[in-house]
Amino acid sequence: MPRHAQLPVYHDVVRAEWVDYNGHLRDAFYMLIFSFATDALIDQIGLDDAVRKARGRSIYTLEAHINYLHEIKEGTKVRTEMRVLAHDAKRMHLYLEMFAGDGEEPVAAGEQMLLHVDTSGPRSAAFDADVEARVRALVDAQATLPAARYAGRVIGLPGQTRQ
């Protein structure tokens, strides 16, 4: 994603306990970093811990996809940039790209489908007006960005039919 756009960003560092026997960030921990980034976005749209508790609202992840593009090692500083590709009354389609340090090429890309939930059910619920306005503002601010490079990919072997 081009860095000239105003994108929500999350920063972290690859920790020793996240590294595998090859010295690389374990596959599950890419998702953990994306999950932490999603938490930061949820706070940014007005659903921080205090609001979630007061309103009985939360966000659940319905689906997630990760593209592992380059290995990274212990101690690597990572930056995750986020875009809301689409939303409706209850859901957000989130796109994330992870970068090593100040790098320009992503080391991973991910998508998540998120659902706004009334925790008393739990059951899906429309976003509250203030939260929906912040989500819409993010979508509008990112509208001129080029298409998300790794969004919408399907897993499968080339030339194989699905059953």
Sequence and secondary structure as in RCSB ss.txt:
>XXXX:A:sequence
MPRHAQLPVYHDVVRAEWVDYNGHLRDAFYMLIFSFATDALIDQIGLDDAVRKARGRSIYTLEAHINYLHEIKEG
TKVRTEMRVLAHDAKRMHLYLEMFAGDGEEPVAAGEQMLLHVDTSGPRSAAFDADVEARVRALVDAQATLPAARY
AGRVIGLPGQTRQ
>XXXX:A:secstr
  TTS   EEEEE  GGGB TTSBB HHHHHHHHHHHHHHHHHHTT  HHHHHHHTEEEEEEEEEEEE S  BTT
 EEEEEEEEEEE SSEEEEEEEEEETT SS SEEEEEEEEEEETTTTEE    HHHHHHHHHHHHHTTTS   TT
TT     TT    
